[in-house]
Amino acid sequence: MEHVCAKKGTAVYHLQQLVGIPFYHCLGCNLTNKSYENIQQAEFDTVELDAFEAKEIVHPTAIHLLAWLVTSHISGVATK
């Protein structure tokens, strides 16, 4: 499982693009990570990826913007 960039065109995606570089330099987290593209282009024999929003990591009453910036995830298996 890995945190990835939000779906292109969404509000979260645009916020990730805006704060991505300073966020990385301050916290070491890449908000604009597009691992799914790298995995699909790596010529694995099989790739099974599931993209999902891990909203359970954010408390329902949370208004903290940083928490919402890291809800997009992928999980899966790639074999050679």
PyMOL Python script that loads the backbone (N, CA, C, O; Angstrom):
from pymol import cmd

cmd.read_pdbstr("""\
ATOM      1  N   MET A   1       0.849  -1.163   0.000  1.00  0.00           N
ATOM      2  CA  MET A   1       0.000   0.000   0.000  1.00  0.00           C
ATOM      3  C   MET A   1       0.900   1.233   0.000  1.00  0.00           C
ATOM      4  O   MET A   1       1.910   1.289   0.702  1.00  0.00           O
ATOM      5  N   GLU A   2       0.508   2.217  -0.806  1.00  0.00           N
ATOM      6  CA  GLU A   2       1.308   3.432  -0.903  1.00  0.00           C
ATOM      7  C   GLU A   2       0.423   4.645  -1.162  1.00  0.00           C
ATOM      8  O   GLU A   2      -0.557   4.578  -1.904  1.00  0.00           O
ATOM      9  N   HIS A   3       0.793   5.743  -0.535  1.00  0.00           N
ATOM     10  CA  HIS A   3       0.105   7.007  -0.801  1.00  0.00           C
ATOM     11  C   HIS A   3       0.506   7.489  -2.194  1.00  0.00           C
ATOM     12  O   HIS A   3       1.678   7.421  -2.565  1.00  0.00           O
ATOM     13  N   VAL A   4      -0.461   7.972  -2.957  1.00  0.00           N
ATOM     14  CA  VAL A   4      -0.202   8.490  -4.300  1.00  0.00           C
ATOM     15  C   VAL A   4      -0.936   9.808  -4.507  1.00  0.00           C
ATOM     16  O   VAL A   4      -1.727  10.240  -3.669  1.00  0.00           O
ATOM     17  N   CYS A   5      -0.660  10.421  -5.620  1.00  0.00           N
ATOM     18  CA  CYS A   5      -1.307  11.666  -6.014  1.00  0.00           C
ATOM     19  C   CYS A   5      -2.812  11.436  -6.221  1.00  0.00           C
ATOM     20  O   CYS A   5      -3.225  10.390  -6.721  1.00  0.00           O
ATOM     21  N   ALA A   6      -3.611  12.414  -5.836  1.00  0.00           N
ATOM     22  CA  ALA A   6      -5.062  12.317  -6.023  1.00  0.00           C
ATOM     23  C   ALA A   6      -5.417  12.321  -7.506  1.00  0.00           C
ATOM     24  O   ALA A   6      -4.574  12.624  -8.351  1.00  0.00           O
ATOM     25  N   LYS A   7      -6.647  11.988  -7.816  1.00  0.00           N
ATOM     26  CA  LYS A   7      -7.120  11.954  -9.197  1.00  0.00           C
ATOM     27  C   LYS A   7      -6.982  13.341  -9.832  1.00  0.00           C
ATOM     28  O   LYS A   7      -7.381  14.356  -9.261  1.00  0.00           O
ATOM     29  N   LYS A   8      -6.405  13.343 -11.029  1.00  0.00           N
ATOM     30  CA  LYS A   8      -6.166  14.597 -11.736  1.00  0.00           C
ATOM     31  C   LYS A   8      -7.468  15.375 -11.927  1.00  0.00           C
ATOM     32  O   LYS A   8      -8.499  14.802 -12.279  1.00  0.00           O
ATOM     33  N   GLY A   9      -7.409  16.675 -11.693  1.00  0.00           N
ATOM     34  CA  GLY A   9      -8.556  17.545 -11.870  1.00  0.00           C
ATOM     35  C   GLY A   9      -9.357  17.797 -10.602  1.00  0.00           C
ATOM     36  O   GLY A   9     -10.207  18.688 -10.571  1.00  0.00           O
ATOM     37  N   THR A  10      -9.091  17.013  -9.546  1.00  0.00           N
ATOM     38  CA  THR A  10      -9.823  17.222  -8.293  1.00  0.00           C
ATOM     39  C   THR A  10      -9.192  18.360  -7.502  1.00  0.00           C
ATOM     40  O   THR A  10      -8.057  18.763  -7.760  1.00  0.00           O
ATOM     41  N   ALA A  11      -9.944  18.865  -6.541  1.00  0.00           N
ATOM     42  CA  ALA A  11      -9.434  19.947  -5.684  1.00  0.00           C
ATOM     43  C   ALA A  11      -8.202  19.486  -4.905  1.00  0.00           C
ATOM     44  O   ALA A  11      -7.241  20.240  -4.755  1.00  0.00           O
ATOM     45  N   VAL A  12      -8.233  18.248  -4.409  1.00  0.00           N
ATOM     46  CA  VAL A  12      -7.087  17.726  -3.653  1.00  0.00           C
ATOM     47  C   VAL A  12      -5.860  17.635  -4.554  1.00  0.00           C
ATOM     48  O   VAL A  12      -4.753  17.953  -4.120  1.00  0.00           O
ATOM     49  N   TYR A  13      -6.038  17.210  -5.791  1.00  0.00           N
ATOM     50  CA  TYR A  13      -4.929  17.135  -6.750  1.00  0.00           C
ATOM     51  C   TYR A  13      -4.274  18.515  -6.908  1.00  0.00           C
ATOM     52  O   TYR A  13      -3.049  18.631  -6.860  1.00  0.00           O
ATOM     53  N   HIS A  14      -5.079  19.539  -7.092  1.00  0.00           N
ATOM     54  CA  HIS A  14      -4.534  20.887  -7.280  1.00  0.00           C
ATOM     55  C   HIS A  14      -3.822  21.377  -6.025  1.00  0.00           C
ATOM     56  O   HIS A  14      -2.790  22.042  -6.119  1.00  0.00           O
ATOM     57  N   LEU A  15      -4.358  21.059  -4.859  1.00  0.00           N
ATOM     58  CA  LEU A  15      -3.680  21.422  -3.617  1.00  0.00           C
ATOM     59  C   LEU A  15      -2.360  20.677  -3.468  1.00  0.00           C
ATOM     60  O   LEU A  15      -1.372  21.248  -3.005  1.00  0.00           O
ATOM     61  N   GLN A  16      -2.340  19.411  -3.855  1.00  0.00           N
ATOM     62  CA  GLN A  16      -1.096  18.638  -3.798  1.00  0.00           C
ATOM     63  C   GLN A  16      -0.031  19.255  -4.699  1.00  0.00           C
ATOM     64  O   GLN A  16       1.141  19.314  -4.329  1.00  0.00           O
ATOM     65  N   GLN A  17      -0.437  19.712  -5.875  1.00  0.00           N
ATOM     66  CA  GLN A  17       0.513  20.343  -6.793  1.00  0.00           C
ATOM     67  C   GLN A  17       1.054  21.647  -6.196  1.00  0.00           C
ATOM     68  O   GLN A  17       2.231  21.972  -6.352  1.00  0.00           O
ATOM     69  N   LEU A  18       0.191  22.370  -5.526  1.00  0.00           N
ATOM     70  CA  LEU A  18       0.550  23.667  -4.962  1.00  0.00           C
ATOM     71  C   LEU A  18       1.521  23.542  -3.796  1.00  0.00           C
ATOM     72  O   LEU A  18       2.489  24.298  -3.713  1.00  0.00           O
ATOM     73  N   VAL A  19       1.276  22.605  -2.904  1.00  0.00           N
ATOM     74  CA  VAL A  19       2.103  22.496  -1.694  1.00  0.00           C
ATOM     75  C   VAL A  19       3.083  21.326  -1.739  1.00  0.00           C
ATOM     76  O   VAL A  19       3.789  21.076  -0.762  1.00  0.00           O
ATOM     77  N   GLY A  20       3.131  20.618  -2.843  1.00  0.00           N
ATOM     78  CA  GLY A  20       3.948  19.410  -2.945  1.00  0.00           C
ATOM     79  C   GLY A  20       5.422  19.590  -2.638  1.00  0.00           C
ATOM     80  O   GLY A  20       5.981  18.829  -1.849  1.00  0.00           O
ATOM     81  N   ILE A  21       6.061  20.575  -3.239  1.00  0.00           N
ATOM     82  CA  ILE A  21       7.513  20.753  -3.044  1.00  0.00           C
ATOM     83  C   ILE A  21       7.832  21.173  -1.612  1.00  0.00           C
ATOM     84  O   ILE A  21       8.685  20.550  -0.979  1.00  0.00           O
ATOM     85  N   PRO A  22       7.175  22.216  -1.074  1.00  0.00           N
ATOM     86  CA  PRO A  22       7.488  22.556   0.318  1.00  0.00           C
ATOM     87  C   PRO A  22       7.148  21.425   1.300  1.00  0.00           C
ATOM     88  O   PRO A  22       7.863  21.218   2.280  1.00  0.00           O
ATOM     89  N   PHE A  23       6.065  20.700   1.036  1.00  0.00           N
ATOM     90  CA  PHE A  23       5.672  19.579   1.887  1.00  0.00           C
ATOM     91  C   PHE A  23       6.764  18.521   1.896  1.00  0.00           C
ATOM     92  O   PHE A  23       7.103  17.983   2.950  1.00  0.00           O
ATOM     93  N   TYR A  24       7.316  18.222   0.724  1.00  0.00           N
ATOM     94  CA  TYR A  24       8.385  17.226   0.618  1.00  0.00           C
ATOM     95  C   TYR A  24       9.631  17.671   1.380  1.00  0.00           C
ATOM     96  O   TYR A  24      10.237  16.883   2.106  1.00  0.00           O
ATOM     97  N   HIS A  25      10.006  18.929   1.210  1.00  0.00           N
ATOM     98  CA  HIS A  25      11.214  19.425   1.876  1.00  0.00           C
ATOM     99  C   HIS A  25      11.048  19.495   3.394  1.00  0.00           C
ATOM    100  O   HIS A  25      12.020  19.313   4.128  1.00  0.00           O
ATOM    101  N   CYS A  26       9.850  19.751   3.867  1.00  0.00           N
ATOM    102  CA  CYS A  26       9.615  19.846   5.316  1.00  0.00           C
ATOM    103  C   CYS A  26       9.385  18.489   5.969  1.00  0.00           C
ATOM    104  O   CYS A  26       9.886  18.233   7.063  1.00  0.00           O
ATOM    105  N   LEU A  27       8.622  17.611   5.297  1.00  0.00           N
ATOM    106  CA  LEU A  27       8.210  16.351   5.920  1.00  0.00           C
ATOM    107  C   LEU A  27       8.714  15.095   5.222  1.00  0.00           C
ATOM    108  O   LEU A  27       8.576  13.995   5.756  1.00  0.00           O
ATOM    109  N   GLY A  28       9.296  15.246   4.033  1.00  0.00           N
ATOM    110  CA  GLY A  28       9.822  14.085   3.317  1.00  0.00           C
ATOM    111  C   GLY A  28       8.776  13.228   2.638  1.00  0.00           C
ATOM    112  O   GLY A  28       9.059  12.095   2.248  1.00  0.00           O
ATOM    113  N   CYS A  29       7.559  13.760   2.491  1.00  0.00           N
ATOM    114  CA  CYS A  29       6.472  13.014   1.865  1.00  0.00           C
ATOM    115  C   CYS A  29       6.181  13.605   0.491  1.00  0.00           C
ATOM    116  O   CYS A  29       5.973  14.811   0.361  1.00  0.00           O
ATOM    117  N   ASN A  30       6.168  12.752  -0.536  1.00  0.00           N
ATOM    118  CA  ASN A  30       5.918  13.210  -1.900  1.00  0.00           C
ATOM    119  C   ASN A  30       4.425  13.154  -2.198  1.00  0.00           C
ATOM    120  O   ASN A  30       3.881  12.083  -2.468  1.00  0.00           O
ATOM    121  N   LEU A  31       3.765  14.308  -2.149  1.00  0.00           N
ATOM    122  CA  LEU A  31       2.321  14.368  -2.388  1.00  0.00           C
ATOM    123  C   LEU A  31       1.944  14.119  -3.842  1.00  0.00           C
ATOM    124  O   LEU A  31       0.795  13.785  -4.131  1.00  0.00           O
ATOM    125  N   THR A  32       2.885  14.276  -4.752  1.00  0.00           N
ATOM    126  CA  THR A  32       2.581  14.139  -6.178  1.00  0.00           C
ATOM    127  C   THR A  32       3.104  12.821  -6.743  1.00  0.00           C
ATOM    128  O   THR A  32       3.341  12.711  -7.946  1.00  0.00           O
ATOM    129  N   ASN A  33       3.280  11.841  -5.894  1.00  0.00           N
ATOM    130  CA  ASN A  33       3.791  10.536  -6.284  1.00  0.00           C
ATOM    131  C   ASN A  33       2.807   9.834  -7.224  1.00  0.00           C
ATOM    132  O   ASN A  33       1.631   9.678  -6.897  1.00  0.00           O
ATOM    133  N   LYS A  34       3.294   9.418  -8.382  1.00  0.00           N
ATOM    134  CA  LYS A  34       2.462   8.716  -9.367  1.00  0.00           C
ATOM    135  C   LYS A  34       3.000   7.301  -9.579  1.00  0.00           C
ATOM    136  O   LYS A  34       3.274   6.886 -10.705  1.00  0.00           O
ATOM    137  N   SER A  35       3.141   6.582  -8.488  1.00  0.00           N
ATOM    138  CA  SER A  35       3.705   5.231  -8.524  1.00  0.00           C
ATOM    139  C   SER A  35       2.955   4.314  -9.462  1.00  0.00           C
ATOM    140  O   SER A  35       3.563   3.469 -10.120  1.00  0.00           O
ATOM    141  N   TYR A  36       1.633   4.466  -9.535  1.00  0.00           N
ATOM    142  CA  TYR A  36       0.833   3.594 -10.395  1.00  0.00           C
ATOM    143  C   TYR A  36       1.281   3.694 -11.845  1.00  0.00           C
ATOM    144  O   TYR A  36       1.289   2.685 -12.551  1.00  0.00           O
ATOM    145  N   GLU A  37       1.657   4.889 -12.310  1.00  0.00           N
ATOM    146  CA  GLU A  37       2.141   5.033 -13.687  1.00  0.00           C
ATOM    147  C   GLU A  37       3.484   4.343 -13.854  1.00  0.00           C
ATOM    148  O   GLU A  37       3.710   3.667 -14.857  1.00  0.00           O
ATOM    149  N   ASN A  38       4.380   4.504 -12.884  1.00  0.00           N
ATOM    150  CA  ASN A  38       5.694   3.869 -12.952  1.00  0.00           C
ATOM    151  C   ASN A  38       5.572   2.349 -12.944  1.00  0.00           C
ATOM    152  O   ASN A  38       6.277   1.662 -13.682  1.00  0.00           O
ATOM    153  N   ILE A  39       4.677   1.825 -12.108  1.00  0.00           N
ATOM    154  CA  ILE A  39       4.492   0.375 -12.033  1.00  0.00           C
ATOM    155  C   ILE A  39       3.945  -0.160 -13.353  1.00  0.00           C
ATOM    156  O   ILE A  39       4.418  -1.182 -13.848  1.00  0.00           O
ATOM    157  N   GLN A  40       2.956   0.520 -13.925  1.00  0.00           N
ATOM    158  CA  GLN A  40       2.360   0.049 -15.174  1.00  0.00           C
ATOM    159  C   GLN A  40       3.328   0.155 -16.356  1.00  0.00           C
ATOM    160  O   GLN A  40       3.196  -0.597 -17.322  1.00  0.00           O
ATOM    161  N   GLN A  41       4.287   1.062 -16.298  1.00  0.00           N
ATOM    162  CA  GLN A  41       5.256   1.223 -17.382  1.00  0.00           C
ATOM    163  C   GLN A  41       6.501   0.355 -17.204  1.00  0.00           C
ATOM    164  O   GLN A  41       7.365   0.331 -18.080  1.00  0.00           O
ATOM    165  N   ALA A  42       6.602  -0.348 -16.093  1.00  0.00           N
ATOM    166  CA  ALA A  42       7.807  -1.116 -15.775  1.00  0.00           C
ATOM    167  C   ALA A  42       7.860  -2.488 -16.434  1.00  0.00           C
ATOM    168  O   ALA A  42       8.788  -3.252 -16.170  1.00  0.00           O
ATOM    169  N   GLU A  43       6.904  -2.819 -17.273  1.00  0.00           N
ATOM    170  CA  GLU A  43       6.876  -4.070 -18.018  1.00  0.00           C
ATOM    171  C   GLU A  43       6.844  -5.308 -17.128  1.00  0.00           C
ATOM    172  O   GLU A  43       7.535  -6.293 -17.390  1.00  0.00           O
ATOM    173  N   PHE A  44       6.037  -5.245 -16.078  1.00  0.00           N
ATOM    174  CA  PHE A  44       5.795  -6.440 -15.272  1.00  0.00           C
ATOM    175  C   PHE A  44       4.933  -7.400 -16.083  1.00  0.00           C
ATOM    176  O   PHE A  44       4.190  -6.977 -16.969  1.00  0.00           O
ATOM    177  N   ASP A  45       5.034  -8.690 -15.778  1.00  0.00           N
ATOM    178  CA  ASP A  45       4.197  -9.679 -16.462  1.00  0.00           C
ATOM    179  C   ASP A  45       2.730  -9.504 -16.077  1.00  0.00           C
ATOM    180  O   ASP A  45       1.844  -9.564 -16.929  1.00  0.00           O
ATOM    181  N   THR A  46       2.486  -9.288 -14.790  1.00  0.00           N
ATOM    182  CA  THR A  46       1.124  -9.043 -14.329  1.00  0.00           C
ATOM    183  C   THR A  46       1.120  -7.868 -13.352  1.00  0.00           C
ATOM    184  O   THR A  46       2.042  -7.701 -12.553  1.00  0.00           O
ATOM    185  N   VAL A  47       0.085  -7.076 -13.431  1.00  0.00           N
ATOM    186  CA  VAL A  47      -0.084  -5.943 -12.525  1.00  0.00           C
ATOM    187  C   VAL A  47      -1.531  -5.919 -12.056  1.00  0.00           C
ATOM    188  O   VAL A  47      -2.457  -5.864 -12.865  1.00  0.00           O
ATOM    189  N   GLU A  48      -1.714  -5.961 -10.755  1.00  0.00           N
ATOM    190  CA  GLU A  48      -3.042  -5.851 -10.166  1.00  0.00           C
ATOM    191  C   GLU A  48      -2.999  -4.690  -9.184  1.00  0.00           C
ATOM    192  O   GLU A  48      -2.461  -4.826  -8.085  1.00  0.00           O
ATOM    193  N   LEU A  49      -3.555  -3.560  -9.567  1.00  0.00           N
ATOM    194  CA  LEU A  49      -3.558  -2.380  -8.712  1.00  0.00           C
ATOM    195  C   LEU A  49      -4.976  -1.974  -8.361  1.00  0.00           C
ATOM    196  O   LEU A  49      -5.884  -2.040  -9.189  1.00  0.00           O
ATOM    197  N   ASP A  50      -5.145  -1.562  -7.139  1.00  0.00           N
ATOM    198  CA  ASP A  50      -6.429  -1.076  -6.669  1.00  0.00           C
ATOM    199  C   ASP A  50      -6.213   0.331  -6.124  1.00  0.00           C
ATOM    200  O   ASP A  50      -5.457   0.513  -5.169  1.00  0.00           O
ATOM    201  N   ALA A  51      -6.861   1.319  -6.713  1.00  0.00           N
ATOM    202  CA  ALA A  51      -6.776   2.697  -6.231  1.00  0.00           C
ATOM    203  C   ALA A  51      -7.965   2.963  -5.317  1.00  0.00           C
ATOM    204  O   ALA A  51      -9.096   2.589  -5.625  1.00  0.00           O
ATOM    205  N   PHE A  52      -7.698   3.609  -4.197  1.00  0.00           N
ATOM    206  CA  PHE A  52      -8.770   3.885  -3.252  1.00  0.00           C
ATOM    207  C   PHE A  52      -8.433   5.094  -2.385  1.00  0.00           C
ATOM    208  O   PHE A  52      -7.279   5.509  -2.280  1.00  0.00           O
ATOM    209  N   GLU A  53      -9.470   5.640  -1.772  1.00  0.00           N
ATOM    210  CA  GLU A  53      -9.323   6.750  -0.834  1.00  0.00           C
ATOM    211  C   GLU A  53      -9.354   6.181   0.577  1.00  0.00           C
ATOM    212  O   GLU A  53     -10.368   5.628   1.003  1.00  0.00           O
ATOM    213  N   ALA A  54      -8.266   6.310   1.291  1.00  0.00           N
ATOM    214  CA  ALA A  54      -8.174   5.793   2.664  1.00  0.00           C
ATOM    215  C   ALA A  54      -8.682   6.855   3.635  1.00  0.00           C
ATOM    216  O   ALA A  54      -7.939   7.366   4.472  1.00  0.00           O
ATOM    217  N   LYS A  55      -9.945   7.166   3.501  1.00  0.00           N
ATOM    218  CA  LYS A  55     -10.534   8.236   4.316  1.00  0.00           C
ATOM    219  C   LYS A  55     -10.616   7.867   5.789  1.00  0.00           C
ATOM    220  O   LYS A  55     -10.789   8.741   6.637  1.00  0.00           O
ATOM    221  N   GLU A  56     -10.492   6.572   6.104  1.00  0.00           N
ATOM    222  CA  GLU A  56     -10.534   6.175   7.507  1.00  0.00           C
ATOM    223  C   GLU A  56      -9.321   6.680   8.286  1.00  0.00           C
ATOM    224  O   GLU A  56      -9.332   6.666   9.517  1.00  0.00           O
ATOM    225  N   ILE A  57      -8.269   7.129   7.579  1.00  0.00           N
ATOM    226  CA  ILE A  57      -7.114   7.682   8.290  1.00  0.00           C
ATOM    227  C   ILE A  57      -7.361   9.119   8.730  1.00  0.00           C
ATOM    228  O   ILE A  57      -6.571   9.692   9.481  1.00  0.00           O
ATOM    229  N   VAL A  58      -8.468   9.700   8.256  1.00  0.00           N
ATOM    230  CA  VAL A  58      -8.820  11.064   8.625  1.00  0.00           C
ATOM    231  C   VAL A  58     -10.077  11.024   9.486  1.00  0.00           C
ATOM    232  O   VAL A  58     -11.106  10.492   9.069  1.00  0.00           O
ATOM    233  N   HIS A  59      -9.992  11.575  10.661  1.00  0.00           N
ATOM    234  CA  HIS A  59     -11.159  11.606  11.551  1.00  0.00           C
ATOM    235  C   HIS A  59     -12.285  12.377  10.870  1.00  0.00           C
ATOM    236  O   HIS A  59     -12.024  13.405  10.246  1.00  0.00           O
ATOM    237  N   PRO A  60     -13.525  11.914  10.971  1.00  0.00           N
ATOM    238  CA  PRO A  60     -14.658  12.566  10.283  1.00  0.00           C
ATOM    239  C   PRO A  60     -14.804  14.058  10.581  1.00  0.00           C
ATOM    240  O   PRO A  60     -15.329  14.806   9.757  1.00  0.00           O
ATOM    241  N   THR A  61     -14.349  14.488  11.740  1.00  0.00           N
ATOM    242  CA  THR A  61     -14.482  15.905  12.072  1.00  0.00           C
ATOM    243  C   THR A  61     -13.224  16.704  11.732  1.00  0.00           C
ATOM    244  O   THR A  61     -13.137  17.898  12.015  1.00  0.00           O
ATOM    245  N   ALA A  62     -12.259  16.029  11.123  1.00  0.00           N
ATOM    246  CA  ALA A  62     -10.993  16.704  10.821  1.00  0.00           C
ATOM    247  C   ALA A  62     -11.180  17.757   9.740  1.00  0.00           C
ATOM    248  O   ALA A  62     -11.765  17.499   8.689  1.00  0.00           O
ATOM    249  N   ILE A  63     -10.681  18.921  10.016  1.00  0.00           N
ATOM    250  CA  ILE A  63     -10.659  19.971   8.998  1.00  0.00           C
ATOM    251  C   ILE A  63      -9.216  20.286   8.632  1.00  0.00           C
ATOM    252  O   ILE A  63      -8.941  21.202   7.857  1.00  0.00           O
ATOM    253  N   HIS A  64      -8.307  19.517   9.199  1.00  0.00           N
ATOM    254  CA  HIS A  64      -6.888  19.735   8.963  1.00  0.00           C
ATOM    255  C   HIS A  64      -6.553  19.361   7.523  1.00  0.00           C
ATOM    256  O   HIS A  64      -6.641  18.192   7.145  1.00  0.00           O
ATOM    257  N   LEU A  65      -6.174  20.335   6.734  1.00  0.00           N
ATOM    258  CA  LEU A  65      -5.915  20.155   5.306  1.00  0.00           C
ATOM    259  C   LEU A  65      -4.863  19.086   5.033  1.00  0.00           C
ATOM    260  O   LEU A  65      -5.010  18.304   4.094  1.00  0.00           O
ATOM    261  N   LEU A  66      -3.819  19.043   5.828  1.00  0.00           N
ATOM    262  CA  LEU A  66      -2.742  18.091   5.572  1.00  0.00           C
ATOM    263  C   LEU A  66      -3.234  16.648   5.614  1.00  0.00           C
ATOM    264  O   LEU A  66      -2.743  15.803   4.865  1.00  0.00           O
ATOM    265  N   ALA A  67      -4.184  16.364   6.471  1.00  0.00           N
ATOM    266  CA  ALA A  67      -4.720  15.001   6.552  1.00  0.00           C
ATOM    267  C   ALA A  67      -5.418  14.613   5.254  1.00  0.00           C
ATOM    268  O   ALA A  67      -5.270  13.484   4.786  1.00  0.00           O
ATOM    269  N   TRP A  68      -6.172  15.531   4.671  1.00  0.00           N
ATOM    270  CA  TRP A  68      -6.906  15.228   3.437  1.00  0.00           C
ATOM    271  C   TRP A  68      -5.980  15.098   2.227  1.00  0.00           C
ATOM    272  O   TRP A  68      -6.367  14.516   1.213  1.00  0.00           O
ATOM    273  N   LEU A  69      -4.757  15.636   2.323  1.00  0.00           N
ATOM    274  CA  LEU A  69      -3.826  15.567   1.200  1.00  0.00           C
ATOM    275  C   LEU A  69      -3.207  14.181   1.026  1.00  0.00           C
ATOM    276  O   LEU A  69      -2.580  13.913   0.001  1.00  0.00           O
ATOM    277  N   VAL A  70      -3.372  13.303   2.004  1.00  0.00           N
ATOM    278  CA  VAL A  70      -2.715  11.993   1.924  1.00  0.00           C
ATOM    279  C   VAL A  70      -3.696  10.819   1.952  1.00  0.00           C
ATOM    280  O   VAL A  70      -3.323   9.723   2.369  1.00  0.00           O
ATOM    281  N   THR A  71      -4.925  11.026   1.522  1.00  0.00           N
ATOM    282  CA  THR A  71      -5.896   9.926   1.553  1.00  0.00           C
ATOM    283  C   THR A  71      -5.851   9.029   0.314  1.00  0.00           C
ATOM    284  O   THR A  71      -6.319   7.892   0.380  1.00  0.00           O
ATOM    285  N   SER A  72      -5.307   9.497  -0.810  1.00  0.00           N
ATOM    286  CA  SER A  72      -5.262   8.680  -2.045  1.00  0.00           C
ATOM    287  C   SER A  72      -4.166   7.623  -1.927  1.00  0.00           C
ATOM    288  O   SER A  72      -3.010   7.943  -1.649  1.00  0.00           O
ATOM    289  N   HIS A  73      -4.541   6.357  -2.142  1.00  0.00           N
ATOM    290  CA  HIS A  73      -3.599   5.246  -2.017  1.00  0.00           C
ATOM    291  C   HIS A  73      -3.797   4.236  -3.153  1.00  0.00           C
ATOM    292  O   HIS A  73      -4.826   4.213  -3.829  1.00  0.00           O
ATOM    293  N   ILE A  74      -2.777   3.414  -3.328  1.00  0.00           N
ATOM    294  CA  ILE A  74      -2.893   2.229  -4.175  1.00  0.00           C
ATOM    295  C   ILE A  74      -2.374   1.037  -3.379  1.00  0.00           C
ATOM    296  O   ILE A  74      -1.556   1.178  -2.470  1.00  0.00           O
ATOM    297  N   SER A  75      -2.870  -0.127  -3.743  1.00  0.00           N
ATOM    298  CA  SER A  75      -2.307  -1.364  -3.204  1.00  0.00           C
ATOM    299  C   SER A  75      -2.405  -2.391  -4.325  1.00  0.00           C
ATOM    300  O   SER A  75      -3.227  -2.270  -5.234  1.00  0.00           O
ATOM    301  N   GLY A  76      -1.561  -3.387  -4.242  1.00  0.00           N
ATOM    302  CA  GLY A  76      -1.625  -4.400  -5.274  1.00  0.00           C
ATOM    303  C   GLY A  76      -0.365  -5.238  -5.360  1.00  0.00           C
ATOM    304  O   GLY A  76       0.492  -5.218  -4.476  1.00  0.00           O
ATOM    305  N   VAL A  77      -0.286  -5.975  -6.453  1.00  0.00           N
ATOM    306  CA  VAL A  77       0.829  -6.889  -6.679  1.00  0.00           C
ATOM    307  C   VAL A  77       1.269  -6.758  -8.139  1.00  0.00           C
ATOM    308  O   VAL A  77       0.449  -6.703  -9.055  1.00  0.00           O
ATOM    309  N   ALA A  78       2.576  -6.709  -8.319  1.00  0.00           N
ATOM    310  CA  ALA A  78       3.158  -6.737  -9.668  1.00  0.00           C
ATOM    311  C   ALA A  78       4.214  -7.833  -9.691  1.00  0.00           C
ATOM    312  O   ALA A  78       5.080  -7.888  -8.818  1.00  0.00           O
ATOM    313  N   THR A  79       4.138  -8.710 -10.696  1.00  0.00           N
ATOM    314  CA  THR A  79       5.099  -9.821 -10.755  1.00  0.00           C
ATOM    315  C   THR A  79       5.825  -9.806 -12.080  1.00  0.00           C
ATOM    316  O   THR A  79       5.285  -9.369 -13.097  1.00  0.00           O
ATOM    317  N   LYS A  80       7.027 -10.276 -12.060  1.00  0.00           N
ATOM    318  CA  LYS A  80       7.891 -10.351 -13.235  1.00  0.00           C
ATOM    319  C   LYS A  80       7.976 -11.772 -13.710  1.00  0.00           C
ATOM    320  O   LYS A  80       8.658 -12.054 -14.695  1.00  0.00           O
TER     321      LYS A  80
END
""", "prot")
cmd.dss("prot")
cmd.show_as("cartoon", "prot")
cmd.util.cbc("prot")
cmd.orient("prot")
